[in-house]
C-alpha cells in the first residue's frame, strides 16, 4: 500500500514541488515496514514478561546506527554518493532491520524467557484470542496515528514552507509523546498483572499512577516548549520563514501536551484491563468526527492555513482524553471494603 501510495501522491493534493522526493522517500521506506512489525511483536512480548531493557538498548544502538548512516547517505560521506532524502529513508530502513535482528536474538536465543521456534505453529484458538483483543488495539493505533498522517497530507496541499514547519513541529510533538507512550505501555502491563491477581485496588492504583506520571511529564514538556520554542525549532532549519510558521503551530502543540499525555496513559490502563474497544470509539469520534473536519474547515475553508490543522488536532485529542477519562473512572470499581476506607 505504501509503494502504491508513493506512485500516486498527486492524487492526495500534495504540492507538486514536494511530490518527486516524497515519492522516492516512501518507496525506500516501505521495505522497513515488516521489520518494524516483527520488532514490535518482540518488544511487546518482552514487556509482558517484565523485560523492557533489551528493546531499549536495541533502540539506543539503532539510533546511533541511524545517525551515522543518515550522515553518510544524505551528505555522501565515507565514499558514498550524496542521496539526500533518499539516503534518509535508506538509513531508516537499514536501522529497522537492525532492530528486528537485535530483538530476535534476545527472544529466540537461550535464556529465561526464550521463545522456542518449535512453538511457532498454527493454533486456531490462540489466533482467535489474539485477534479479538489485538484487532481493536490495532484499529485504535491506526485511527490515532492515521489522523496525524492525514494532517501531513493536508499540510502537503499548502506551500512547501508550511509543510516543512508542520513536519518540524510534528517531530517535536512525537518526541515528547514517546514518554507517555512508554508509560502507557508500562501501565498496561502493571494493570493487567494486578487484575491477573484479582487485585482491583492495585490495578486502579497502577492506572492512576501511570496517568499522574504521564500528565506531570507532559505539563513539564509543554512548559518547556512554551518557554523556549526557538530551541526546539532551530535544530531543524535556519529558514526564517519556516521558523516563523513553526513557532506559531508549536504554541498550539505545547498547549495540547497535557491531554495527549492523559489519553496515552489511559489507553494503556484500559488495554491492561482488557478494554481495547473504548479507545477505538474515542479515537474515531475525537479525531475523525471532530478533529479532521475542524482541521479542514479552519485550514482551507476559513483560510487559517497550517495553524487550523493543529487546532483541529488539539480539539480531537481533547475529546479523546475526556472520553477515556470517563471510561476509566467507571472501569474498575473498588471493592466495598476499599471504598469504605
C-alpha positions in Angstrom: 0.0 0.0 0.0 2.8 2.4 0.8 4.5 1.7 -2.5 1.2 2.2 -4.3 0.6 5.5 -2.5 4.1 6.7 -3.3 3.3 6.4 -7.0 0.1 8.4 -6.7 0.9 11.2 -4.3 -0.5 13.8 -6.7 -4.0 12.3 -6.1 -3.7 13.4 -2.4 -3.3 17.0 -3.3 0.4 17.1 -2.4 2.2 20.2 -3.6 4.0 19.5 -7.0 7.3 20.7 -5.6 7.2 18.0 -2.9 6.0 15.0 -4.9 9.2 13.7 -6.5 11.3 13.5 -3.4 8.4 12.3 -1.2 7.5 9.5 -3.6 11.1 8.2 -3.7 11.4 8.5 0.1 8.3 6.5 0.7 9.4 3.8 -1.8 12.6 3.2 0.1 10.9 3.4 3.5 8.3 0.8 2.6 10.9 -2.0 2.8 11.3 -1.3 6.5 7.6 -2.0 7.4 7.9 -5.7 8.0 11.0 -5.4 10.3 9.1 -2.8 12.3 6.1 -5.1 12.8 8.3 -8.0 13.9 10.4 -5.8 16.3 7.1 -4.5 17.8 5.9 -8.1 18.4 9.1 -9.0 20.2 9.2 -5.8 22.2 5.6 -6.3 23.4 6.3 -9.9 24.4 9.4 -8.8 26.4 7.4 -6.0 28.1 4.8 -8.5 29.2 7.4 -10.7 30.9 8.9 -7.6 32.6 12.0 -7.4 30.4 11.8 -3.9 28.7 15.6 -3.5 28.9 16.7 -5.4 25.7 14.3 -3.4 23.5 15.6 -0.2 25.0 19.2 -1.0 24.3 18.5 -2.2 20.8 16.7 1.0 20.0 19.5 3.1 21.5 22.1 1.3 19.3 19.7 1.6 16.3 19.6 5.3 16.8 23.4 5.6 16.8 23.5 3.5 13.7 20.7 5.5 12.1 22.6 8.8 12.8 25.8 7.6 11.3 24.0 6.2 8.2 22.0 9.4 7.8 25.2 11.4 7.8 26.8 9.1 5.3 23.9 8.5 2.9 22.4 12.0 3.0 25.6 14.0 2.6 27.7 11.4 0.7 30.4 10.6 3.3 32.7 7.5 3.5 32.9 7.3 -0.2 29.1 7.1 -0.7 27.1 9.2 -3.1 25.0 12.1 -1.6 21.5 10.7 -1.8 19.6 13.5 0.1 16.1 12.5 1.3 16.5 9.0 -0.3 19.6 8.5 1.9 17.5 9.3 5.0 14.9 6.6 4.0 17.6 4.0 3.3 19.2 4.7 6.7 15.9 4.3 8.5 15.2 1.0 6.7 18.6 -0.4 7.5 18.1 0.7 11.1 14.8 -1.1 11.2 16.3 -4.4 10.0 19.0 -4.0 12.7 16.2 -3.5 15.4 14.4 -6.7 14.2 17.6 -8.8 14.2 18.7 -7.4 17.6 15.5 -8.3 19.3 15.2 -11.7 17.6 18.5 -12.5 19.2 17.0 -11.8 22.6 13.7 -13.6 22.0 14.9 -16.8 20.3 18.4 -17.4 21.8 18.7 -19.4 25.1 17.5 -17.5 28.2 14.9 -17.4 30.9 12.1 -16.1 28.6 13.3 -17.8 25.3 10.6 -18.4 22.7 11.2 -21.8 21.1 11.0 -21.9 17.3 9.0 -25.1 17.7 6.3 -23.1 19.4 5.8 -21.1 16.2 3.0 -23.2 14.8 -0.6 -22.6 13.9 -3.0 -22.5 16.8 -6.5 -21.5 15.8 -7.8 -20.9 19.3 -4.8 -18.8 20.2 -5.1 -16.8 17.0 -8.8 -16.1 17.7 -8.0 -14.8 21.2 -5.1 -12.7 19.8 -7.3 -11.2 17.1 -10.3 -10.5 19.3 -8.1 -8.4 21.6 -5.5 -7.2 19.1 -7.7 -6.0 16.3 -9.4 -3.2 18.3 -6.0 -2.2 19.7 -4.6 -2.1 16.2 -7.6 -0.1 15.0 -7.1 2.4 17.8 -3.5 2.9 16.8 -4.4 3.2 13.2 -7.0 5.9 14.0 -4.6 7.8 16.2 -1.5 7.6 14.0 -3.6 7.9 10.9 -5.0 11.3 11.8 -1.5 12.7 12.2 -0.6 11.2 8.8 -3.7 12.8 7.3 -2.7 16.1 8.9 0.6 15.9 6.9 -1.4 15.1 3.7 -3.5 18.2 4.4 -0.3 20.3 5.1 1.1 18.9 1.8 -1.6 20.8 -0.1 -0.2 24.1 1.2 3.1 25.7 0.3 6.4 23.8 1.0 7.3 26.2 3.9 4.1 25.3 5.7 4.6 21.6 5.1 8.2 21.9 6.5 7.0 23.8 9.6 4.3 21.2 10.1 6.8 18.3 9.9 9.2 20.0 12.3 6.5 20.5 15.0 5.1 17.0 14.4 8.6 15.6 15.0 8.9 17.7 18.3 5.5 16.6 19.5 6.2 13.0 18.6 9.4 13.1 20.6 7.7 14.3 23.7 4.9 11.8 23.2 7.3 8.9 23.4 7.5 9.2 27.2 3.7 8.9 27.9 3.6 6.2 25.2 6.1 4.2 27.2 4.3 5.0 30.5 1.1 3.8 28.8 2.8 0.5 27.8 4.1 0.0 31.4 0.7 0.9 32.8 -1.0 -1.7 30.6 1.4 -4.4 31.9 1.0 -3.5 35.6 -2.8 -3.1 35.4 -3.0 -6.5 33.6 -0.8 -8.2 36.2 -2.8 -6.8 39.1 -6.0 -7.9 37.6 -4.4 -11.3 37.0 -4.0 -11.5 40.8 -7.6 -10.3 41.2 -6.3 -7.2 43.0 -8.7 -4.4 41.8 -7.4 -1.8 44.2 -3.8 -2.3 42.9 -5.0 -2.2 39.3 -6.7 1.1 39.8 -3.7 2.4 41.7 -1.3 1.5 38.8 -3.7 3.1 36.3 -3.9 6.3 38.3 -0.2 6.4 38.9 0.5 6.0 35.2 -1.9 8.8 34.5 -0.3 11.1 37.1 3.3 10.5 35.9 2.3 10.9 32.2 0.3 14.1 32.9 3.1 15.6 35.0 5.8 14.9 32.3 3.6 16.5 29.6 2.9 19.6 31.7 6.7 19.9 32.1 7.4 19.4 28.4 4.6 21.8 27.4 6.0 24.4 29.7 9.5 24.0 28.1 8.1 24.3 24.6 6.2 27.5 25.6 9.2 29.0 27.3 11.9 28.0 24.8 10.2 27.3 21.4 13.1 28.6 19.3 15.5 26.0 20.7 13.1 23.2 19.6 13.0 24.5 16.1 16.5 25.8 15.3 17.8 22.2 15.3 15.8 21.5 12.2 16.1 24.6 10.0 17.6 28.1 9.6 14.9 29.2 7.1 13.4 32.2 8.8 10.0 31.8 7.0 9.8 28.2 8.1 10.8 29.1 11.7 8.1 31.8 11.9 5.4 29.4 10.8 6.7 26.6 13.1 6.7 29.0 16.1 3.0 29.6 15.6 2.0 26.0 15.5 4.4 24.9 18.2 2.5 27.1 20.6 -0.7 25.0 19.8 1.3 21.8 20.2 2.6 22.9 23.6 -0.9 23.5 24.8 -2.2 20.0 23.9 0.7 18.2 25.6 -1.3 17.5 28.7 -4.3 16.0 27.0 -2.0 13.9 24.8 -0.3 12.5 27.9 -3.6 11.8 29.5 -5.0 9.8 26.6 -1.8 7.8 26.1 -1.8 6.7 29.8 -5.5 5.9 29.9 -5.3 3.9 26.7 -2.6 1.8 28.3 -4.6 1.4 31.5 -7.7 0.3 29.7 -5.7 -2.1 27.5 -4.3 -3.7 30.6 -7.9 -4.1 31.8 -8.8 -5.9 28.6 -10.8 -2.9 27.2 -9.4 -2.3 23.8 -12.7 -1.1 22.3 -13.3 2.2 24.2 -10.1 3.7 22.8 -11.3 2.8 19.3 -14.6 4.7 19.8 -12.8 7.6 21.5 -10.3 8.0 18.7 -12.9 7.5 15.9 -15.2 10.2 17.3 -12.5 12.6 18.7 -10.1 12.5 15.8 -12.2 11.7 12.7 -15.6 13.2 13.6 -14.3 16.3 15.4 -10.6 16.8 14.6 -10.4 16.2 10.9 -13.5 18.2 9.9 -12.4 21.1 12.1 -8.9 20.9 10.6 -10.2 21.0 7.1 -12.7 23.8 7.9 -10.1 26.0 9.6 -7.3 25.4 7.2 -9.0 25.5 3.8 -12.5 27.0 4.2 -11.6 29.8 6.6 -8.1 30.2 5.3 -6.2 29.9 8.5 -3.6 27.6 7.0 -1.5 25.1 8.8 -2.4 26.6 12.2 -6.0 25.4 11.5 -4.8 21.9 11.1 -3.2 21.9 14.5 -6.2 23.5 16.2 -8.2 20.5 14.8 -5.7 18.0 16.1 -5.8 19.6 19.6 -9.6 19.5 19.6 -9.6 15.9 18.7 -7.1 15.0 21.4 -9.2 16.8 24.0 -12.3 14.8 23.1 -10.3 11.5 23.3 -8.8 12.4 26.6 -12.1 13.3 28.2 -13.8 10.2 26.8 -11.2 7.9 28.1 -11.2 9.6 31.5 -14.9 8.9 31.9 -14.5 5.3 30.8 -11.5 4.7 33.2 -13.4 6.2 36.1 -16.0 3.5 35.7 -13.8 0.7 34.6 -12.5 -0.8 37.8 -14.9 -0.1 40.8 -13.1 -0.7 44.0 -14.3 -3.4 46.4 -16.7 -2.3 49.1 -14.1 -2.7 51.8 -11.7 -0.4 50.0 -14.5 2.2 49.3 -15.4 2.3 53.0 -11.8 3.2 53.9 
